[in-house]
Structure formats: structure tokens, C-alpha cells
Amino acid sequence: MKIKIGSILLIFFILLTGCAFPTNGQSPIVPVSGALTVTQVIDKSAAAQSIGQNGQNSQVETCRPDLTQAAAALNITADQLQAALGRPIEGKPDMTAAASKLGVSVDALQTAMRGALPSNCSAPGADKQPASSAAATSPKSQSGQSDQAAACRPDMTRVAATLHITSDQLQSALGSAGQSQPDLTAAATKLGISADTLQTAMQQSIASSCPTKTTANKTEPGPGTFTMDQTLSDKAQEMTIAFDGLAFLTGNLGSDSFFPPGKVADFWGFQYLRDNDPSEMGHNTDFLTRASLNMFTILTAGQKAQLIALAKKQVSSINEYGAKRFVLMTVFRRLLTGDLPGGTTGLNEDAVKTFSAELYQLDGQMSYERAQVMGSILHDLNDSQKAYLAKMVGKGMTSWLDVPEPVELRPTTGDEKIAVMSYAGDLFSWYAGSVDADVYFCPERQGTYFGSFYMKDAPAVGNPGYSIGTNITADMGDAFVAALNPDQAKLITSLVDIQRPSLMEIVDVRKQVSIELRKYIAGESTDSATVQSLMTKYGQLDGAIVYNIATHFSKVGQTLTAEQKAKLMALRKQTLGSFTPKAAFLYATPIDFPQVQNTDFLFK
């Protein structure tokens, strides 16, 4: 059965996610007074080449940035970094050009280079703390190490548990404690994981009271800022999983199928833009409309035509992706109700991962095509267009102009108009953002087959100006777990540890994809095979996550008492009121239930 997104444009402007979680405010990182700039570093490095050989100015020689360390911070190779910077003999590197080649911001590159300086380097004339003062503010343990530093080391037992290895295996990979700094890249290779996965596990094991360093292409959050650290936090994941459980066990296939279209091919930083809107209007139904129309309005006739042509090309793929989701949603419902093929006892994890990979390959192809068109548009923006966008970047939605719909959109079909508006909003967020913004996703981005989007977003459909509450997930997730007995609750909360390795690998994959796609903004290119290989891995990882979620949810659902079921339905009504799907959805558009292929192959 052929399914179409629908022609009601307003539905597209629903709030795609209600991802905000309360967070403790932190002050944003600001440049340290007296810190070496990258230009100063390069100047000193060049000077060291000429005078370091005869023993003069040896301190300068030691104050060159460690390119291996800087590259690791940027998640690239030292050769890639050196190629982007050029050789010292060529003069000072063009940091803007280098950052563009690497697909990172200039600030991120500078931060990585500064972070790669030896700890004893300082700027000329920088104030130095007297030794007595330093000793007074940093008490030493018996070993000579400050007590705070000792307390703020990663908990290796917790790191090992996160990575599902032993502490001895982790320590062996990292090397002896006597090393000044372990080679995480080499250690990750020994362990068969990515360096980002290892680094994230180590960062998460450090006590929450410890100060956090600024990392590559990332500034620590200020008050109200949402980052990947928050998304990956155990509490955010636990509440998101619990809210999914409430939605799944009180819903049906129709509510499961409600799915924000912005979750497909989402490597453009729009979720970050939404979650971190300075005017706190990112979760208002007008947010996407205003961002999209402002961006589309300033494009040239040729650029607008490019987006419209892309929409005409991709509508069928967008529909296909949405239709294929019904296969996994159907099989998860069959597991819950015990409708298993004869001779099987549960889901086939490998089959689920394979089918999920096929879905993500389709996502990858759409992402690749969009990057080609959108990247060329951003690369060719003129000064007037950039000046207009400069008045929007970093400002809240309430400061953006309320722009009427351009005439070019009127001849398009509803499906095409939805796609064009999506592209235009993504164009703005991609222009305004960074690799970190592209990588960012809210806690409910993965495992999207269980009906939580309907629970949260349904009241916003067709309701201009509606804002979804930011605490719904946390409040209802807590209430769901509280209604379960200890064994049932453990099935829910244990999923946090089970999915953590896959979730951290997803972050790594998203970063690699984002770096590849951003090459088009710089006028460069990547090949489809590279993106597809990464997206296949992405799909397998999400497949592992949803396999475990569906398995655990079904075990809980099959053991609920009548009293528990009544409590959970009351929670659903408290959240949704009388909203009940009459049939199914293709994204946010109501449709008849489609005919779904036989799903027996997903059991074993």
C-alpha cells in the first residue's frame, strides 16, 4: 500500500521533540586571561626551529602543541591535522581555512591546540600564582598529588563495567599509572572500541563535583544549555526509557507510529538549536516555521529551486522510511501480546539489527543527498545573506522576523512543502552550528518505536503557539517506575547499563558522519560509500538498543496486575487527556493502517 505524508502543512510545524531536562546551571567557559593563542604557539614553534638547535631558548622548544594530542581531541588523525594546518615553513597557518577543511569551528581548533600545550607553558607576562598560594589552595596527599586531583581521577572499576570488560583488561590497555597521560587511541584499539567511547566512559566515571575541561569543538554549558553529556547521563536515559515504557504499555500500534519527521536525516544541528534557544521558545510550534521561512526567504531563486528539486526527489524515500518503521513496531507489539510464530521464543536480535541497518542506510542516502545540496548553498552564500543570518544566529526565536510564506512554495504539493521547510530550517541550524551541534541529540532520539512521541506531542498538532512542557518525560517516567514492583522496575532501570555501550558508539558514529557531511560546506566532498558504511553501523547499534528495550518492556507488560494497569492508564490520561489515535500515522499525518510484510523472520 502506498502511503503519503499528507498535504496538511500545519502538522509539520508541531513541536518535534520535548527533549528538555532540568539541569544544574554552569557558568560558560571563557578564554583564560594570558593564555597562549594559537598564533603565539606557532610563532614560538617557528622560533624554536631556528634557535633550539644550539640550545638557546629551550623552553620555547618544549611549548609547541602536541599535534597527536590535538588531533585526538578533534577525533581525527595527526596527519589530517597537519595537512589542514600546513607546514611551519609555509608561515602561520590559516586557522579559519584549517577549521573549514576539518569540519570544525575555529574556536574548537584553537581550543584543541591550546589543550595540546605542555602544562608548564604560559603566555608572556602571564601572572603566575606564588608557590605558597598554590600550595595553600591545592593540599597534597602523602604521595604529593593534590587530594582533589586524586579524587577526580576516573573510577577504573566503573569504566570497566561500562565497557563490559575487567579492570585488569582496562588497566593493561591504558598502560602503567606512571605514564603522564595514557594514549587513549592506542588503548581503544587494544580494547576494540573507539577512542571517543573510551574517553566518554572515563569522563562519566569522574565524580560530578570535579571540574570539567573544555573539549574539542565544545564549550561547557551555561545555565539552561543542553549538551550530549546531559543526554548520555544515566538519569536522563532512565527517565526516557521509563517514559517509553509507559507509552508502550498503555498505547497501541497507532500511537507507536507517531514519529517526528525531524528525526530522519538529522545531522544539521536543528535539535541543538531548538533545545538551546536563548528565548526558550525552541519547543513552541512556531519555532520551525519562523526559522525555515526566514532562511528560505533570503535564498536566491536558484537556491530555492535547488531545495524544491531536492524535495521532489526525496519525497518517495521519506515515505518509504516511514512505512518501513511499521515492520519493527508490529513485531514489538507481537512480542508484547505473545503472538509468536510456532517454535520461537522471542526476537532474533541479529535480524532486528539487520533490518534496522537497512532503515539507517536509507537515512544515510537521504542525508548524503541533502548535504550535497545544502552544503553547496551555504558555501555560496553572499555577503547580504550572511549579514541577514548574523542577526539571527545566537538570538532567540522571539527576535526573528515573522516572515510570510514565499510564493515559490505555493505550487508545491503538501509533501514537497513539508520537505522544503525541513531543509530550510536545517540550513539555518547547519549554518549557525558546529560539529558538536550536528552530533547532539536529545535522550529520546534512539529507540523511537514505542509511542512516547505521541504521548508528548499529540496535543501540539494543529495548535499554533503551543509549547510542550519540558518535565513531562521526567515526571511521568518517575511515576511509571514507582507503579512497578522491584523486579519489574529492575527490568526498566537495568536498560541504562545494557544500552550504554551502544549509545556511546552512536555518538562516535554521528560525529564521523557529521564531519564527512560538513565537507560540502567547505566546497569539498565525501563519497556515499563512507557515509553508508557509518550509517549501517548506526542502524545496527540502534537495532541492539530497541531489541533490548522491546524484550524488557514485554516482560514487564506480561506481568502487570489489573491494579497496575489501571494506575498506568491513569498516568496516560493525566498526560494526554482524551487524545487517542483513530488509526495510524505516517510521521505526524493520520493514515489508515498500512499492510505490513510478514514479520516472522524477526523471531527465533
Secondary structure, 3 states (H helix, E strand, C coil): CCCCCCCCHHHHCCCCCCCCCCCCCCCCCCCCCCCCCHHHHHHHHHHHHHHHHHCCCHHHHHCCCCHHHHHHHHCCCHHHHHHHHCCHHHCCCCHHHHHHHHCCCHHHHHHHHHHCCCCCCCCCCCCCCCHHHHHHHCCECCCCCEHHHHHCCCCHHHHHHHCCCCHHHHHHHHCCCCCCCCCHHHHHHHHCCCHHHHHHHHHHCCCCCCCCCCCCCCCCCCCCCCCHHHHHCHHHHHHHHHHHHHHHHHCCHHHHCECCHHHCCCCCCHHHHHHCCCCCCCCECCHHHHHHHHHHHCCCHHHHHHHHHHHHHHHHHHHHHHHHHHHHHHHHHHHHHCCCCCCCCCECHHHHHHHHHHHHHHHHHHHHHHHHHHHHHHHCCCHHHHHHHHCCCCCCHHHCCCCCCCHHHCCCCHHHHHHHHHHHHHHHHHHHCCHHHHHCCCCCCCCCCCCHHHHHHHHHCCCCCCECCCCHHHHHHHHHHHCCCHHHHHHHHCHHHHHHHHHHHHHHHHHHHHHHHHCCCCCCCCCHHHHHHHHHHHHHHHHHHHHHHHHHHHHHHCCCCHHHHHHHHHHHHHHHCCCCCCCEEEECEEECCCCCCCCHHHEC
